């Protein structure tokens, strides 16, 4: 015998109502009409019988009930001959049907439009805006810097397209920008979010790339990020026919995917390789402590940046004369008429009529020619011969996908006879890769040591204070390391050197291990009574604020660095060549060199004197760093592009920032 359900009346009624609704539109309308009549007719009868002025006869009262029902249900309630009443009722029902249908259609259309807007499927009708494709943690510094760059423009807009909900994107951007602790100028810049796959040309049309001034393609988080960038570039090629007026800037993480992405970007597209750039900056900063502060000042829009200015009266003159032709800007190179960028050319190089001057300035409208020659003090210039390069002892703590590139770059920059000790987890691909890297080096002797860099006993045995430079890079967690030990092909430029397997970008867990390592290194430095020459790689800029390191220490924050480079290039496409020149071993790079090698330190001198002294050494002086202010925020003693009339007294341990060949 089947067991009966014991449920309440409310649940049984609800169940029957659910079945009624599920039955379809026709029975639902019928039952709703009957329910309505069951309420309206008795209520109308009560009103008529309770009215003292109601007709005395039954027929009159029934007629009054009909009139009340008709007015309540908007059926007119006409009285008269039956045919007249029937025709009136038919017209009222037809009108009610059409009006209800019209209201339903209008309501449905409005709801669809609201949902389309909420989903971010409408087209952005902007011109001269910046398009950002993709979503990752880099979206926040990118939007922040773009908003800062457009703060002085009347109508500045940023259109973001990503496979996320539009409202969620808007909330995350608002929260992310509010948490930066930095004025972004977003009050003047509108941020427009649209939802859709960045690999679909039809979806790309929603952000109007054809009318934009720049398109930035961000690498998504995860292993497939580079593949997504390549597919997005291919979709953009279909949606944005050539020749393009918009500047296209993209970034990939793995150097093995750089060439593929560059082919997808096509001529005129700029693809940054995060691994190579970060490796180069880690090496340059490790060999030139304080250099990360110089690049940080140059790359964000909060201080001085690279610009170009028309040659004007400098055409036909030597480049050396241009160094003192701008009082409030620092000249560093020439943008040739054919598009080539030459940084720190020979002082005797002639400036052509169609050339432009590459300089560092506060803004593009501050690069105004004004001779600074009258402020040069000849008797304050000192003559110092270039100091010979000495062999160095370097320590690399940690190992990841970028480590072979770091070793490769060190071999190009250091003096012969230098040594590098690598300490990392001793399983997986790291030992084999390090052995291959060491075998391919010509100037640098590399030795691999197995150990956990978060273990204080391991660090204590290294005699860290004895090293000339210490580099700490993100190391994948111990549990994840075995999964990353597959054999892979060598990175470009390192033939015969096995590269580590494709590993996820170091993230929060990696930064956690780095923070623990820095804690132990700080204790070692305090015990030795000296500051360790540390250069640290981190993934999250928020974790940098937690780092147990001295104020003004050198940090290379990978995501933020690439974001700053992308935004700079998006504003001026020729800057891609400028940064390419800066980040390679050949050519000229920034250096911090003793101020005493350039000017006398027993008196104040105008900065124009430093520029002239550097010119005689075939260098471009662009700033200085004062050791007495090296721990004072926010500049930490770094002053880029000072007014050449400004007078400063240097000490024996102060530095001049110059663009020079090694």
C-alpha positions as CSV (number, residue, x, y, z in Angstrom):
1,X,0.0,0.0,0.0
2,X,1.4,3.4,-1.1
3,X,2.2,5.8,1.7
4,X,0.4,9.1,1.5
5,X,2.1,12.5,1.8
6,X,1.4,14.4,5.0
7,X,1.7,18.0,4.0
8,X,0.2,21.3,5.0
9,X,-2.6,23.0,3.1
10,X,-0.2,25.8,2.1
11,X,2.2,23.4,0.4
12,X,-0.6,21.5,-1.4
13,X,-2.0,24.8,-2.8
14,X,1.4,25.9,-3.9
15,X,1.9,22.5,-5.6
16,X,-1.4,22.9,-7.5
17,X,-0.5,26.4,-8.5
18,X,2.9,25.3,-9.8
19,X,1.1,22.6,-11.9
20,X,-1.3,25.3,-13.2
21,X,1.5,27.6,-14.2
22,X,3.3,24.7,-15.9
23,X,0.2,23.8,-17.9
24,X,0.7,26.6,-20.4
25,X,-0.7,30.1,-21.2
26,X,-4.3,29.3,-22.2
27,X,-5.4,27.4,-19.0
28,X,-3.5,30.0,-16.9
29,X,-5.5,32.9,-18.5
30,X,-8.7,31.0,-17.9
31,X,-8.1,30.3,-14.3
32,X,-6.9,33.8,-13.7
33,X,-10.1,35.2,-15.3
34,X,-12.3,32.9,-13.1
35,X,-10.3,33.9,-10.0
36,X,-10.7,37.6,-10.9
37,X,-14.5,37.2,-11.4
38,X,-14.8,35.3,-8.2
39,X,-13.5,38.3,-6.4
40,X,-14.8,41.2,-8.4
41,X,-18.5,40.1,-8.8
42,X,-19.2,39.4,-5.1
43,X,-17.4,42.6,-4.1
44,X,-19.4,44.6,-6.7
45,X,-22.7,43.1,-5.4
46,X,-21.8,44.0,-1.8
47,X,-21.1,47.6,-2.9
48,X,-24.4,47.9,-4.8
49,X,-26.6,46.3,-2.0
50,X,-24.8,48.4,0.7
51,X,-25.4,51.7,-1.3
52,X,-28.5,53.6,0.1
53,X,-29.0,55.1,-3.4
54,X,-29.1,51.6,-5.1
55,X,-32.1,50.9,-7.5
56,X,-35.0,49.4,-5.6
57,X,-35.6,46.6,-8.1
58,X,-33.6,43.4,-8.5
59,X,-33.0,44.0,-12.2
60,X,-31.8,47.5,-11.5
61,X,-29.4,46.3,-8.9
62,X,-28.1,43.5,-11.2
63,X,-27.5,46.2,-13.8
64,X,-25.6,48.2,-11.3
65,X,-23.5,45.2,-10.4
66,X,-22.7,44.7,-14.1
67,X,-21.7,48.3,-14.5
68,X,-19.3,48.1,-11.5
69,X,-17.8,44.9,-12.8
70,X,-17.3,46.4,-16.2
71,X,-15.6,49.5,-14.9
72,X,-13.4,47.5,-12.5
73,X,-12.2,45.2,-15.3
74,X,-12.0,48.0,-17.8
75,X,-14.8,46.4,-19.9
76,X,-16.9,49.5,-20.1
77,X,-20.0,48.1,-18.4
78,X,-22.3,49.3,-21.1
79,X,-26.1,48.7,-20.7
80,X,-28.7,48.5,-23.3
81,X,-30.0,45.9,-25.8
82,X,-28.1,42.6,-25.6
83,X,-26.5,43.0,-29.1
84,X,-25.2,46.4,-28.0
85,X,-23.8,45.0,-24.7
86,X,-22.2,42.1,-26.6
87,X,-20.5,44.4,-29.2
88,X,-19.3,46.7,-26.4
89,X,-17.9,43.8,-24.5
90,X,-16.2,42.4,-27.6
91,X,-14.5,45.7,-28.4
92,X,-13.3,46.1,-24.8
93,X,-11.8,42.6,-24.8
94,X,-10.1,43.2,-28.1
95,X,-8.7,46.5,-26.9
96,X,-7.6,44.9,-23.6
97,X,-5.8,42.2,-25.6
98,X,-4.0,44.6,-27.9
99,X,-3.0,47.0,-25.1
100,X,-1.8,44.2,-22.9
101,X,0.2,42.7,-25.8
102,X,1.7,46.1,-26.6
103,X,2.7,46.7,-23.0
104,X,4.2,43.2,-22.8
105,X,6.3,43.8,-26.0
106,X,7.5,47.2,-24.7
107,X,8.4,45.7,-21.3
108,X,10.2,42.8,-22.9
109,X,12.1,45.1,-25.2
110,X,13.2,47.4,-22.4
111,X,14.2,44.4,-20.3
112,X,16.2,42.9,-23.1
113,X,17.9,46.3,-23.6
114,X,18.7,46.6,-19.9
115,X,20.1,43.1,-19.9
116,X,22.2,43.8,-23.0
117,X,23.6,46.9,-21.4
118,X,24.2,44.9,-18.2
119,X,26.0,42.2,-20.1
120,X,28.1,44.8,-21.9
121,X,27.1,43.8,-25.5
122,X,26.5,47.3,-26.8
123,X,29.0,49.1,-29.1
124,X,31.2,51.8,-27.8
125,X,30.9,55.0,-29.9
126,X,34.2,56.7,-29.1
127,X,37.1,58.1,-31.1
128,X,40.7,58.5,-29.9
129,X,40.1,56.2,-26.9
130,X,42.4,53.4,-25.6
131,X,41.2,49.8,-25.9
132,X,42.3,47.2,-23.3
133,X,41.7,43.6,-24.3
134,X,41.9,40.9,-21.6
135,X,41.7,40.7,-17.9
136,X,44.4,39.9,-15.3
137,X,45.9,41.7,-12.3
138,X,47.7,44.0,-14.7
139,X,44.4,45.7,-15.5
140,X,44.6,47.9,-12.4
141,X,48.0,49.5,-13.0
142,X,47.2,49.8,-16.8
143,X,44.0,51.6,-16.2
144,X,45.5,53.7,-13.4
145,X,48.4,54.9,-15.6
146,X,46.2,55.4,-18.7
147,X,43.8,57.5,-16.6
148,X,46.7,59.5,-15.2
149,X,48.0,60.1,-18.7
150,X,44.6,61.3,-19.9
151,X,43.8,63.4,-16.9
152,X,44.7,66.6,-18.7
153,X,42.6,65.7,-21.8
154,X,39.0,67.0,-22.1
155,X,37.4,63.7,-23.3
156,X,39.5,60.7,-22.4
157,X,38.1,57.2,-22.4
158,X,39.3,53.6,-21.8
159,X,37.3,50.7,-23.2
160,X,37.9,47.3,-21.6
161,X,36.8,44.1,-23.3
162,X,37.1,40.8,-21.3
163,X,35.1,37.6,-20.9
164,X,33.7,38.7,-17.6
165,X,30.4,40.2,-16.4
166,X,30.3,44.0,-17.1
167,X,29.1,44.9,-13.7
168,X,31.7,42.7,-12.0
169,X,34.5,44.4,-14.1
170,X,33.3,47.9,-13.2
171,X,33.2,47.0,-9.5
172,X,36.6,45.4,-9.6
173,X,38.2,48.3,-11.4
174,X,36.6,50.8,-9.0
175,X,37.8,48.8,-6.1
176,X,41.3,48.3,-7.5
177,X,41.8,51.9,-8.4
178,X,40.5,53.0,-5.0
179,X,43.0,50.7,-3.3
180,X,46.1,52.0,-5.2
181,X,46.5,54.9,-2.8
182,X,47.4,57.1,-5.7
183,X,45.6,59.9,-7.5
184,X,44.7,58.5,-10.9
185,X,42.8,61.3,-12.6
186,X,39.9,59.0,-13.3
187,X,37.5,61.9,-12.7
188,X,38.5,63.1,-16.2
189,X,38.8,59.7,-17.8
190,X,35.8,57.5,-18.4
191,X,36.3,53.7,-18.0
192,X,33.9,51.7,-20.2
193,X,33.6,47.9,-19.7
194,X,32.2,45.5,-22.3
195,X,31.8,41.8,-22.0
196,X,32.9,39.3,-24.6
197,X,35.7,37.0,-25.8
198,X,38.7,38.9,-27.0
199,X,39.4,36.2,-29.6
200,X,36.1,36.9,-31.5
201,X,36.3,39.7,-34.1
202,X,32.6,40.4,-33.8
203,X,33.0,40.9,-30.0
204,X,36.1,43.2,-30.6
205,X,33.8,45.5,-32.6
206,X,32.0,46.4,-29.3
207,X,35.0,48.5,-28.2
208,X,35.5,50.2,-31.6
209,X,39.2,49.4,-32.2
210,X,39.0,51.1,-35.6
211,X,38.6,54.5,-34.1
212,X,40.9,54.0,-31.1
213,X,44.4,55.5,-30.8
214,X,45.9,52.4,-29.0
215,X,45.0,48.8,-28.3
216,X,46.6,47.0,-25.4
217,X,46.5,43.2,-25.2
218,X,47.0,41.9,-21.6
219,X,48.3,38.4,-21.0
220,X,45.7,36.5,-18.9
221,X,46.7,34.6,-15.8
222,X,47.5,30.9,-16.1
223,X,49.4,28.5,-18.4
224,X,47.4,29.4,-21.5
225,X,47.9,33.1,-21.2
226,X,50.4,33.5,-24.1
227,X,48.2,31.4,-26.4
228,X,45.3,33.6,-25.6
229,X,47.4,36.7,-26.5
230,X,48.3,35.2,-29.9
231,X,44.6,34.4,-30.6
232,X,43.5,37.8,-29.6
233,X,46.1,39.4,-31.9
234,X,44.9,37.3,-34.8
235,X,41.3,38.3,-34.1
236,X,42.4,41.9,-33.9
237,X,44.1,41.6,-37.3
238,X,40.8,40.5,-38.7
239,X,38.8,43.3,-37.0
240,X,41.4,46.1,-37.6
241,X,42.6,46.0,-41.2
242,X,46.0,47.3,-42.2
243,X,47.5,49.8,-42.4
244,X,46.6,50.6,-38.8
245,X,46.6,54.1,-37.3
246,X,46.2,52.7,-33.8
247,X,49.2,51.6,-31.8
248,X,49.0,47.9,-30.9
249,X,50.9,46.7,-27.8
250,X,50.8,43.2,-26.4
251,X,52.8,41.2,-23.8
252,X,53.7,37.6,-23.5
253,X,55.4,35.9,-20.6
254,X,57.4,33.1,-22.1
255,X,60.3,34.1,-24.4
256,X,59.5,31.0,-26.6
257,X,56.2,32.6,-27.6
258,X,57.6,36.0,-28.4
259,X,58.3,35.4,-32.1
260,X,54.8,33.8,-32.6
261,X,53.1,36.8,-31.0
262,X,55.1,39.2,-33.0
263,X,54.1,37.5,-36.2
264,X,50.4,37.7,-35.1
265,X,50.8,41.4,-34.2
266,X,52.1,42.1,-37.7
267,X,54.1,45.1,-38.9
268,X,53.9,48.0,-36.5
269,X,52.7,45.9,-33.6
270,X,54.8,45.9,-30.4
271,X,55.1,42.7,-28.4
272,X,56.9,42.8,-25.0
273,X,58.4,39.6,-23.6
274,X,58.0,39.8,-19.8
275,X,60.6,37.1,-19.1
276,X,63.3,38.9,-21.0
277,X,62.6,42.4,-19.8
278,X,62.3,41.4,-16.2
279,X,65.5,39.3,-16.4
280,X,67.4,42.2,-17.9
281,X,66.2,44.6,-15.3
282,X,67.0,42.2,-12.5
283,X,70.6,41.9,-13.8
284,X,71.1,45.7,-14.4
285,X,69.7,46.6,-11.0
286,X,71.8,43.9,-9.2
287,X,74.9,45.4,-10.8
288,X,73.7,49.0,-10.3
289,X,71.9,49.3,-7.0
290,X,69.2,52.0,-7.0
291,X,68.5,51.6,-10.7
292,X,65.0,50.2,-10.1
293,X,64.0,53.6,-8.6
294,X,65.2,55.3,-11.8
295,X,63.1,53.1,-14.0
296,X,60.1,53.4,-11.7
297,X,60.3,57.2,-12.0
298,X,60.7,57.0,-15.8
299,X,57.9,54.6,-16.5
300,X,55.0,55.9,-14.5
301,X,53.2,59.1,-15.6
302,X,53.6,60.7,-12.2
303,X,57.0,62.2,-12.8
304,X,59.2,62.6,-15.9
305,X,59.0,60.4,-19.0
306,X,60.4,60.0,-22.4
307,X,59.1,62.4,-25.1
308,X,60.3,63.7,-28.5
309,X,60.6,67.3,-29.7
310,X,61.2,68.8,-33.1
311,X,64.8,69.6,-33.9
312,X,64.0,73.2,-35.0
313,X,67.2,75.2,-34.7
314,X,69.3,72.1,-33.8
315,X,69.0,70.7,-37.3
316,X,72.4,70.5,-38.9
317,X,74.2,70.8,-35.5
318,X,76.0,68.2,-33.5
319,X,74.2,66.1,-30.9
320,X,76.6,67.2,-28.2
321,X,75.2,70.8,-28.6
322,X,71.7,69.6,-28.0
323,X,72.6,68.3,-24.5
324,X,72.6,71.9,-23.2
325,X,69.9,73.3,-25.5
326,X,67.1,72.5,-23.0
327,X,67.1,73.8,-19.5
328,X,64.2,71.9,-18.1
329,X,64.5,68.7,-20.2
330,X,67.3,66.1,-20.5
331,X,68.3,65.1,-24.0
332,X,69.2,61.4,-24.4
333,X,69.0,60.6,-28.2
334,X,67.7,61.1,-31.7
335,X,64.6,59.8,-33.4
336,X,65.8,59.7,-37.0
337,X,63.5,60.6,-39.9
338,X,63.3,56.9,-41.0
339,X,62.0,55.9,-37.5
340,X,65.3,54.6,-36.0
341,X,66.0,55.5,-32.4
342,X,69.6,56.2,-31.5
343,X,70.3,56.6,-27.7
344,X,73.4,58.4,-26.6
345,X,74.9,58.8,-30.1
346,X,78.4,60.2,-30.6
347,X,78.5,63.9,-29.5
348,X,79.6,64.8,-33.1
349,X,76.6,63.0,-34.7
350,X,74.7,65.4,-36.9
351,X,71.0,66.1,-36.3
352,X,69.1,65.9,-39.5
353,X,66.3,68.3,-40.7
354,X,63.6,65.6,-40.3
355,X,65.0,64.2,-37.0
356,X,63.4,64.6,-33.6
357,X,65.1,64.9,-30.2
358,X,64.5,62.1,-27.7
359,X,64.5,63.6,-24.2
360,X,63.2,63.2,-20.7
361,X,60.7,65.9,-19.6
362,X,57.8,66.5,-17.2
363,X,55.4,66.7,-20.1
364,X,55.4,67.1,-23.9
365,X,54.7,70.8,-23.6
366,X,57.7,71.4,-21.2
367,X,60.3,70.4,-23.8
368,X,61.0,74.0,-24.8
369,X,64.5,74.9,-26.1
370,X,66.4,77.2,-23.7
371,X,70.2,77.3,-23.6
372,X,71.8,76.1,-20.4
373,X,75.3,76.7,-21.4
374,X,75.7,79.9,-19.4
375,X,75.4,77.9,-16.2
376,X,78.3,75.6,-16.9
377,X,81.2,76.1,-14.4
378,X,84.4,75.0,-16.1
379,X,86.5,75.1,-12.9
380,X,84.1,72.6,-11.2
381,X,84.5,69.9,-13.8
382,X,86.7,67.0,-12.8
383,X,88.5,64.5,-15.0
384,X,88.3,60.9,-14.0
385,X,89.4,58.0,-16.1
386,X,86.8,55.1,-16.5
387,X,87.2,52.7,-13.7
388,X,88.2,49.1,-14.8
389,X,85.6,46.4,-14.5
390,X,86.3,44.0,-11.6
391,X,85.2,40.5,-11.2
392,X,82.2,40.1,-8.8
393,X,80.8,37.4,-6.6
394,X,77.0,37.2,-7.0
395,X,74.3,35.1,-5.3
396,X,71.1,34.0,-7.0
397,X,68.4,32.7,-4.5
398,X,65.6,30.8,-6.1
399,X,64.8,29.3,-9.5
400,X,62.0,29.8,-12.0
401,X,61.4,30.0,-15.7
402,X,63.3,33.3,-16.0
403,X,66.4,32.1,-14.1
404,X,68.3,30.9,-17.3
405,X,67.7,34.3,-18.8
406,X,69.0,36.0,-15.7
407,X,72.2,33.9,-15.9
408,X,72.5,34.6,-19.6
409,X,72.2,38.4,-19.1
410,X,74.7,38.3,-16.2
411,X,77.2,36.7,-18.4
412,X,76.9,39.6,-20.9
413,X,77.2,42.3,-18.3
414,X,79.8,41.1,-15.8
415,X,83.5,41.3,-16.0
416,X,85.4,38.1,-16.9
417,X,86.2,35.9,-13.9
418,X,82.9,36.7,-12.1
419,X,81.2,33.9,-10.2
420,X,77.5,33.2,-9.5
421,X,76.3,30.8,-6.8
422,X,72.7,29.5,-7.4
423,X,70.7,28.2,-4.4
424,X,67.4,26.6,-5.1
425,X,65.3,23.4,-4.4
426,X,67.4,20.5,-5.6
427,X,64.9,18.5,-7.5
428,X,63.2,18.8,-10.8
429,X,64.6,20.6,-13.8
430,X,66.6,23.3,-11.9
431,X,69.9,21.4,-11.4
432,X,69.9,20.1,-15.0
433,X,69.1,23.5,-16.4
434,X,71.6,25.3,-14.2
435,X,74.3,22.8,-15.3
436,X,73.4,23.5,-19.0
437,X,73.5,27.3,-18.4
438,X,76.8,27.1,-16.6
439,X,78.4,25.1,-19.5
440,X,77.3,27.8,-22.0
441,X,78.8,30.8,-20.1
442,X,82.0,32.5,-21.2
443,X,82.6,35.2,-18.5
444,X,80.6,33.9,-15.6
445,X,81.3,30.8,-13.6
446,X,78.1,29.3,-12.3
447,X,77.7,26.8,-9.4
448,X,74.4,25.3,-8.4
449,X,73.7,24.4,-4.7
450,X,70.6,22.5,-3.6
451,X,68.8,24.1,-0.7
452,X,65.5,25.7,0.5
453,X,66.0,29.5,0.4
454,X,63.3,29.9,3.2
455,X,65.4,27.8,5.5
456,X,67.5,30.0,7.9
457,X,70.1,27.3,8.3
458,X,70.7,27.1,4.6
459,X,71.1,30.9,4.3
460,X,73.3,31.1,7.4
461,X,75.9,28.8,5.7
462,X,76.2,31.0,2.6
463,X,78.0,33.9,4.2
464,X,75.6,36.2,2.3
465,X,77.4,39.5,3.4
466,X,80.5,38.5,1.5
467,X,78.7,38.7,-1.9
468,X,78.8,41.8,-4.1
469,X,75.2,41.4,-5.1
470,X,72.2,39.2,-4.1
471,X,69.3,38.5,-6.4
472,X,66.1,36.9,-5.0
473,X,63.6,35.6,-7.5
474,X,60.2,34.0,-7.2
475,X,60.6,30.2,-6.6
476,X,57.6,27.9,-7.1
477,X,56.4,26.0,-4.0
478,X,58.0,22.7,-3.0
479,X,54.8,20.8,-3.7
480,X,54.5,22.2,-7.2
481,X,58.1,21.8,-8.3
482,X,58.0,18.2,-9.5
483,X,55.1,18.9,-11.9
484,X,57.3,21.6,-13.5
485,X,60.3,19.4,-14.2
486,X,59.5,18.3,-17.7
487,X,62.1,18.9,-20.4
488,X,61.5,21.9,-22.6
489,X,63.3,23.6,-25.5
490,X,66.0,26.2,-25.0
491,X,65.1,29.9,-24.9
492,X,66.0,32.0,-27.9
493,X,69.6,32.9,-27.9
494,X,70.8,30.1,-25.7
495,X,71.5,27.3,-28.1
496,X,72.1,23.9,-26.5
497,X,70.9,25.2,-23.1
498,X,67.8,23.3,-21.8
499,X,65.1,25.6,-20.5
500,X,62.9,24.8,-17.5
501,X,59.4,23.6,-18.2
502,X,56.6,26.0,-18.8
503,X,55.6,26.9,-15.3
504,X,52.8,29.2,-14.0
505,X,53.6,32.8,-13.4
506,X,54.9,33.2,-9.8
507,X,51.9,34.3,-7.8
508,X,50.9,35.0,-4.3
509,X,52.3,31.7,-2.9
510,X,55.7,32.5,-4.6
511,X,55.7,36.0,-3.1
512,X,55.0,34.4,0.3
513,X,58.2,32.3,0.0
514,X,60.1,35.4,-1.1
515,X,58.9,37.4,1.9
516,X,60.1,34.6,4.2
517,X,63.5,34.7,2.5
518,X,63.7,38.5,2.9
519,X,62.9,38.2,6.6
520,X,65.9,35.9,7.1
521,X,68.2,38.0,5.0
522,X,67.3,41.1,7.0
523,X,68.3,39.3,10.2
524,X,71.6,38.3,8.5
525,X,72.3,41.8,7.5
526,X,71.5,43.2,10.9
527,X,73.8,40.6,12.5
528,X,76.6,41.6,10.1
529,X,76.0,45.3,10.7
530,X,75.6,46.2,7.1
531,X,73.0,46.6,4.3
532,X,72.9,43.7,1.9
533,X,72.9,44.6,-1.8
534,X,69.6,43.0,-2.5
535,X,67.5,43.0,-5.7
536,X,64.2,41.2,-5.4
537,X,61.6,40.0,-7.9
538,X,58.0,40.0,-6.9
539,X,54.7,39.4,-8.7
540,X,52.2,41.5,-6.6
541,X,52.9,45.1,-5.9
542,X,50.8,44.8,-2.7
543,X,53.3,42.2,-1.4
544,X,56.1,44.7,-2.0
545,X,54.7,46.9,0.6
546,X,54.9,44.1,3.1
547,X,58.5,43.2,2.3
548,X,60.9,43.3,5.3
549,X,63.5,45.4,3.6
550,X,65.0,48.9,4.0
551,X,63.2,51.9,2.5
552,X,64.2,52.4,-1.1
553,X,65.4,48.8,-1.7
554,X,65.4,47.5,-5.2
555,X,62.3,45.6,-6.2
556,X,61.3,44.4,-9.7
557,X,57.5,43.9,-9.6
558,X,56.9,41.9,-12.8
559,X,53.2,42.6,-13.4
560,X,53.4,46.3,-12.7
561,X,56.6,46.8,-14.7
562,X,55.1,45.3,-17.8
563,X,52.0,47.3,-17.3
564,X,53.9,50.6,-17.1
565,X,55.9,49.7,-20.3
566,X,52.7,48.9,-22.2
567,X,51.0,52.2,-21.2
568,X,54.1,54.2,-22.1
569,X,54.3,52.6,-25.6
570,X,50.6,53.0,-26.1
571,X,51.0,56.7,-25.7
572,X,54.0,56.9,-28.0
573,X,54.8,54.0,-30.3
574,X,58.4,54.9,-30.9
575,X,59.1,54.3,-27.2
576,X,59.2,50.6,-28.0
577,X,62.5,51.1,-29.7
578,X,63.8,53.3,-26.9
579,X,63.1,50.6,-24.3
580,X,64.5,47.9,-26.5
581,X,67.7,49.8,-26.7
582,X,67.8,50.3,-22.9
583,X,67.1,46.7,-22.0
584,X,69.8,45.0,-24.1
585,X,73.4,44.4,-23.3
586,X,74.7,46.2,-26.4
587,X,74.5,49.9,-26.7
588,X,73.8,52.3,-23.9
589,X,72.1,51.7,-20.5
590,X,71.5,53.8,-17.4
591,X,74.2,53.8,-14.8
592,X,74.7,55.3,-11.3
593,X,78.3,56.5,-11.2
594,X,80.2,58.4,-8.5
595,X,79.4,62.1,-8.6
596,X,83.0,62.9,-7.7
597,X,84.0,61.5,-11.2
598,X,82.2,64.4,-12.8
599,X,82.3,67.5,-10.6
600,X,84.0,68.8,-7.5
601,X,82.3,67.9,-4.2
602,X,83.7,70.8,-2.1
603,X,81.1,73.3,-3.4
604,X,77.7,73.7,-5.0
605,X,77.5,73.4,-8.8
606,X,74.7,73.9,-11.3
607,X,73.5,70.6,-12.8
608,X,74.4,72.0,-16.3
609,X,78.0,71.5,-15.2
610,X,77.3,67.8,-14.6
611,X,75.8,67.5,-18.1
612,X,78.8,69.1,-19.7
613,X,81.2,66.9,-17.8
614,X,79.2,63.8,-18.8
615,X,79.2,65.0,-22.5
616,X,83.0,65.0,-22.5
617,X,82.9,61.4,-21.5
618,X,80.4,60.6,-24.3
619,X,77.5,60.2,-21.8
620,X,74.2,61.8,-21.2
621,X,73.6,62.9,-17.6
622,X,69.9,62.8,-16.7
623,X,69.8,63.1,-12.9
624,X,71.4,62.1,-9.6
625,X,70.9,60.3,-6.3
626,X,71.9,61.7,-2.9
627,X,72.9,59.1,-0.4
628,X,71.8,61.2,2.5
629,X,68.2,60.9,1.2
630,X,68.4,57.3,0.1
631,X,66.0,56.1,2.8
632,X,63.5,59.0,2.5
633,X,60.3,58.4,0.6
634,X,59.0,58.9,-2.0
635,X,62.0,59.6,-4.2
636,X,64.6,57.9,-2.0
637,X,67.2,60.4,-3.1
638,X,66.6,60.0,-6.8
639,X,66.1,63.2,-8.8
640,X,65.6,62.8,-12.5
641,X,65.7,65.7,-15.0
642,X,66.5,68.5,-12.6
643,X,66.5,72.0,-13.9
644,X,70.0,72.6,-15.2
645,X,70.2,75.9,-13.3
646,X,69.6,74.1,-10.0
647,X,72.6,74.1,-7.8
648,X,73.4,71.0,-5.7
649,X,76.3,70.0,-3.5
650,X,77.4,66.4,-4.1
651,X,79.2,64.2,-1.5
652,X,81.8,61.6,-2.2
653,X,79.2,58.8,-1.9
654,X,76.5,60.4,-4.1
655,X,75.8,59.3,-7.6
656,X,75.1,60.8,-11.0
657,X,72.5,59.0,-13.3
658,X,74.0,58.8,-16.8
659,X,73.1,57.1,-20.1
660,X,76.3,55.5,-21.2
661,X,77.9,52.5,-22.8
662,X,79.3,49.9,-20.5
